[in-house]
């Protein structure tokens, strides 16, 4: 872990000559570095679990209210798709490679002409993913989708 430091003379001339400051130089004692890393990891875990709990509550609300799915649009490059619900909620779903579940949501529910809604959402706190079950009125069993769920930026 190092922070780039620009030489002031090189910066004023527009040159990219840098010198690195190492984490070890910034916090010289090993015990202090270990404590600082432990605090940073604890803070990151707290933020991650808080986001997971918020997303879980939102998904449970959507499932309980049986809000229909209105559209699935392509997401940012390298990500999955953006799922738009009937109440205006937009969620980014990132699935594993080759998972046909998102394609079924985007193409299959329009072909059937029947509304599709979120039946159930089960968080997997170890992996940071959610098991989502979507159902249509004529389907025999709900379609399961394992995805990372997050808010849409912008």
C-alpha positions in Angstrom: 0.0 0.0 0.0 1.8 3.2 -1.2 0.8 6.7 -2.0 2.4 8.4 -5.0 4.1 11.6 -4.2 5.0 14.1 -6.9 8.2 16.1 -6.7 7.2 19.7 -6.5 9.8 20.9 -9.1 8.8 18.1 -11.5 5.2 19.0 -11.0 5.7 22.6 -11.8 7.5 21.7 -15.0 4.9 19.2 -16.0 7.1 16.1 -15.7 5.8 12.9 -14.2 8.7 12.1 -11.9 7.3 10.5 -8.7 8.6 9.1 -5.5 6.6 6.7 -3.5 5.8 6.9 0.2 5.3 3.4 1.6 2.8 2.5 4.3 5.7 1.2 6.3 7.3 4.7 6.2 4.1 6.4 7.1 3.3 4.2 10.1 6.7 2.9 11.3 5.7 0.6 14.1 4.5 -2.9 13.1 1.9 -3.0 15.9 0.4 0.3 14.8 0.2 -0.9 11.2 -1.5 -4.1 12.3 -4.0 -2.1 14.5 -4.7 0.3 11.6 -5.3 -2.5 9.1 -7.6 -4.2 11.6 -9.6 -1.0 12.1 -9.9 -0.5 8.3 -11.1 -4.1 7.8 -13.6 -3.8 10.6 -15.0 -0.5 9.1 -15.2 -2.1 5.6 -17.1 -5.1 7.0 -19.5 -2.8 8.8 -20.2 -0.8 5.7 -20.6 -4.0 3.6 -23.0 -5.6 6.1 -25.0 -2.4 6.3 -25.4 -2.2 2.5 -26.4 -5.8 2.4 -29.0 -5.3 5.1 -30.5 -2.3 3.3 -30.6 -4.2 0.0 -32.2 -7.2 1.7 -34.9 -5.0 3.2 -35.6 -3.4 -0.2 -35.8 -6.8 -1.9 -38.1 -8.1 0.8 -40.4 -5.1 0.4 -40.5 -5.7 -3.4 -41.3 -9.4 -2.9 -44.0 -8.8 -0.3 -45.7 -6.1 -2.4 -45.5 -8.3 -5.5 -44.3 -5.3 -7.6 -44.2 -6.4 -11.2 -41.1 -6.2 -13.3 -41.5 -3.5 -16.0 -38.2 -3.7 -17.9 -34.7 -5.1 -18.0 -32.2 -2.8 -19.7 -28.5 -3.4 -20.4 -26.3 -2.1 -17.6 -22.8 -0.5 -17.7 -20.2 -2.4 -19.7 -18.9 -5.4 -17.9 -21.9 -5.6 -15.6 -25.2 -7.4 -15.8 -28.4 -5.6 -16.4 -30.6 -3.0 -14.8 -33.9 -4.3 -13.6 -36.7 -1.7 -13.4 -39.8 -2.5 -11.3 -43.3 -1.1 -11.7 -42.9 1.3 -8.8 -39.8 2.9 -10.3 -37.2 1.0 -8.3 -34.0 0.4 -10.4 -31.5 -2.3 -9.3 -28.3 -3.4 -10.9 -28.0 -7.2 -11.2 -24.6 -8.7 -11.9 -24.7 -12.4 -12.5 -22.0 -15.0 -13.2 -20.8 -15.6 -16.7 -23.0 -17.7 -18.8 -26.0 -17.4 -16.4 -29.2 -17.4 -18.6 -31.4 -16.1 -15.8 -31.0 -12.4 -16.7 -31.6 -13.2 -20.4 -34.8 -15.0 -19.4 -35.9 -12.0 -17.4 -35.2 -9.6 -20.3 -36.7 -11.8 -23.1 -38.8 -14.4 -21.6 -41.3 -12.3 -19.6 -42.0 -10.1 -22.6 -42.7 -13.2 -24.8 -45.2 -14.6 -22.4 -47.0 -11.3 -22.1 -47.6 -11.9 -18.4 -46.2 -9.9 -15.6 -43.1 -11.2 -13.8 -42.5 -10.3 -10.2 -39.9 -11.0 -7.5 -41.2 -13.8 -5.3 -38.4 -14.2 -2.8 -34.9 -12.9 -2.0 -32.5 -14.7 0.2 -29.2 -13.1 1.0 -25.9 -15.0 1.1 -23.8 -12.9 3.5 -20.7 -15.0 2.8 -20.5 -14.2 -0.9 -22.3 -10.9 -1.0 -24.8 -12.3 -3.5 -28.6 -12.8 -3.4 -30.7 -15.8 -4.5 -33.6 -14.2 -6.3 -36.7 -16.1 -7.4 -38.9 -14.5 -10.1 -42.2 -15.9 -11.1 -44.9 -15.4 -13.8 -48.5 -16.4 -13.4 -48.3 -19.3 -15.9 -45.0 -20.8 -14.8 -44.9 -24.1 -12.9 -42.0 -23.0 -10.7 -40.1 -19.7 -10.1 -36.9 -19.0 -12.0 -33.9 -18.8 -9.7 -31.2 -16.2 -10.2 -27.9 -15.8 -8.2 -26.7 -12.3 -8.5 -25.0 -9.4 -6.9 -27.6 -6.6 -6.3 -26.8 -3.0 -6.0 -28.2 0.5 -6.6 -27.9 2.0 -10.0 -25.4 4.8 -10.1 -26.6 8.0 -11.7 
